[in-house]
Amino acid sequence: RTTAPKALDPTTWSAARALGLNTMRLGVKTTTVGKTVAQQLAVIDQVVELARTNRMYVMLMFADDAPGAFEDNIPVNRDKAIDFWSQAALRYKDVPHVFYEMINEPERWGTWANYIGSSPANTPTALLVALRAIHDAMRAAAPDTLIVCPSSTNMQSATGAARYLVVLQKFDSMGAPIDWTKTAWSFHHYNQTHILGIN
């Protein structure tokens, strides 16, 4: 990850490439930096060109809120993400070295903890409905681009893998079937995951 000034510095890219890296994660904010999507597209264009020049990928990510803050105001945060992706996903849909990470850690730690079973809590359901709406807007704008669904907090128990499977199944059932050949769901592998022995 890098900040905008560093992301526009060619030496950042050449140094990363020299280390053998092949992907840069570019997180974009709107409200929290006081700039619209349209105001930032020219900067993203420059990053995309620097990546091409250095034979690297860009994982473009929307991250307007602090990790877990998405749940504090789901309708507003959903709409902000859809606004971003409706423009950005369409703009880069034919650029082969750009792919998309929907949003960074929208759920609080433990949100999925009680999700297993037939009667999940309302908050996880509302969150999944919002995330599915963002996904569908992204997929409508970019039918063939890889979408990494939200980078989630780490699995918090030995049942974490099973819990995430339930989340994916629910997410998949909320509309037309997800094309998992160009869709992924990720989680951050924090130290607690390692401590619990989930590798």
C-alpha positions in Angstrom: 0.0 0.0 0.0 1.1 3.5 -0.6 -0.1 7.1 -0.4 -0.9 9.2 -3.4 2.4 11.2 -3.6 4.4 8.0 -3.4 2.0 6.2 -5.8 2.9 8.9 -8.4 6.6 8.6 -7.9 8.2 6.5 -10.7 10.9 5.4 -8.3 8.3 3.8 -6.0 7.3 1.5 -8.9 10.8 0.8 -10.1 11.9 -0.1 -6.6 8.9 -2.4 -6.1 9.6 -4.1 -9.4 13.2 -4.5 -8.5 12.1 -6.4 -5.4 10.1 -8.7 -7.5 6.7 -7.4 -6.5 4.0 -7.4 -9.2 1.0 -5.7 -7.6 0.3 -2.4 -5.9 -2.8 -1.9 -3.8 -4.3 1.6 -4.3 -6.9 2.6 -1.8 -9.1 5.6 -2.8 -11.1 7.7 -0.4 -13.7 10.4 -1.2 -15.5 12.0 1.7 -12.6 11.6 4.2 -10.3 13.5 1.8 -12.8 15.9 0.5 -12.5 14.9 -3.2 -15.0 13.5 -5.5 -14.4 10.4 -7.6 -14.2 12.6 -10.7 -11.5 14.7 -9.1 -9.4 11.7 -8.5 -9.7 9.8 -11.8 -6.8 11.7 -13.3 -4.5 10.6 -10.5 -5.7 7.0 -10.8 -5.0 7.2 -14.5 -1.4 8.1 -13.7 -1.0 5.2 -11.3 -2.4 2.8 -13.9 0.1 4.1 -16.5 3.0 3.7 -14.0 1.9 0.2 -13.3 1.8 -0.6 -17.0 5.2 0.9 -17.6 6.6 -1.3 -14.8 4.7 -4.4 -15.9 2.8 -4.5 -12.6 -0.9 -4.9 -11.6 -3.0 -2.3 -9.7 -5.5 -3.6 -7.2 -7.9 -0.6 -7.0 -9.7 -0.4 -3.7 -12.3 1.8 -2.2 -11.7 2.5 1.5 -13.5 5.7 2.6 -14.0 4.7 6.2 -11.9 3.3 9.0 -11.9 -0.6 9.2 -15.3 -1.7 10.6 -16.9 1.8 10.2 -19.0 0.7 7.2 -21.5 -0.8 9.6 -22.0 2.5 11.4 -24.1 3.9 8.5 -24.7 1.1 6.0 -27.0 3.0 3.5 -24.7 6.0 3.2 -21.5 3.9 2.9 -23.1 1.6 0.4 -24.1 4.5 -1.8 -20.6 6.1 -1.6 -19.0 2.8 -2.7 -21.5 2.4 -5.5 -20.8 5.9 -6.7 -17.1 5.2 -6.7 -17.3 1.9 -8.5 -20.0 2.9 -11.0 -17.3 5.4 -12.3 -14.0 3.6 -11.6 -15.1 0.1 -12.6 -16.4 1.3 -15.9 -13.3 3.4 -16.6 -10.8 0.6 -16.2 -12.9 -2.4 -17.2 -10.8 -3.0 -20.4 -7.4 -2.4 -18.7 -5.9 -5.9 -18.3 -3.5 -5.0 -15.5 -6.2 -3.4 -13.2 -8.5 -5.4 -10.9 -10.8 -4.4 -8.1 -11.0 -4.8 -4.4 -14.5 -3.9 -3.4 -14.0 -2.3 0.0 -11.6 -2.7 3.0 -12.9 -4.4 6.1 -16.5 -3.3 6.1 -17.4 -5.5 9.1 -16.4 -5.0 12.7 -14.4 -7.7 14.4 -16.8 -10.5 15.3 -19.6 -9.5 12.9 -19.8 -12.9 11.3 -19.4 -14.8 14.7 -23.1 -15.7 15.0 -23.8 -16.0 11.3 -23.9 -19.8 11.1 -27.4 -21.2 11.1 -30.7 -20.4 9.6 -31.4 -17.2 11.5 -28.4 -14.8 11.2 -28.4 -11.6 13.1 -29.8 -8.6 11.3 -26.6 -6.6 11.1 -24.7 -9.2 9.1 -27.7 -9.6 6.8 -28.0 -5.9 6.2 -24.2 -5.7 5.6 -24.3 -8.6 3.1 -27.3 -7.0 1.3 -25.2 -3.8 1.0 -22.1 -5.6 -0.2 -24.1 -7.5 -2.7 -25.5 -4.3 -4.1 -22.0 -2.9 -4.5 -20.8 -6.1 -6.2 -23.7 -6.0 -8.6 -22.9 -2.4 -9.5 -19.3 -3.3 -10.1 -20.1 -6.3 -12.2 -22.6 -4.3 -14.3 -19.8 -1.8 -15.1 -17.1 -4.3 -15.5 -18.4 -7.7 -16.6 -15.0 -9.4 -16.9 -12.7 -7.8 -14.4 -11.6 -9.7 -11.3 -13.5 -8.4 -8.2 -12.0 -9.2 -4.8 -14.9 -9.0 -2.5 -14.3 -7.1 0.8 -11.1 -7.8 2.6 -12.5 -9.0 5.8 -11.0 -9.1 9.3 -9.3 -12.4 10.1 -11.0 -15.6 11.1 -11.5 -15.4 14.8 -12.0 -19.0 15.8 -11.3 -22.4 14.6 -14.8 -22.4 12.9 -13.8 -19.3 10.9 -13.5 -21.2 7.6 -16.9 -22.7 8.0 -18.4 -19.4 8.9 -17.0 -17.7 5.8 -18.4 -20.5 3.7 -21.8 -19.7 5.1 -21.2 -16.0 4.3 -20.2 -16.8 0.7 -23.2 -19.0 0.2 -25.6 -16.3 1.5 -23.9 -13.7 -0.7 -24.2 -15.9 -3.7 -27.9 -16.5 -3.1 -28.8 -12.8 -3.0 -29.2 -12.4 -6.7 -28.0 -14.0 -9.9 -25.3 -16.6 -9.2 -21.8 -15.1 -8.7 -19.3 -16.0 -11.3 -16.6 -17.3 -9.0 -14.1 -17.7 -11.9 -13.6 -13.9 -11.7 -14.7 -13.2 -8.1 -12.8 -13.8 -4.9 -13.5 -13.2 -1.2 -10.5 -12.3 0.9 -9.6 -11.9 4.5 -6.6 -10.4 6.3 -4.4 -12.9 7.9 -3.6 -11.2 11.2 -1.5 -12.6 13.9 -4.6 -13.9 15.8 -5.3 -16.1 12.9 -1.9 -17.6 13.2 -2.2 -18.0 16.9 -5.4 -20.0 16.4 -3.6 -22.3 14.0 -5.6 -21.3 11.0 -3.1 -21.2 8.1 
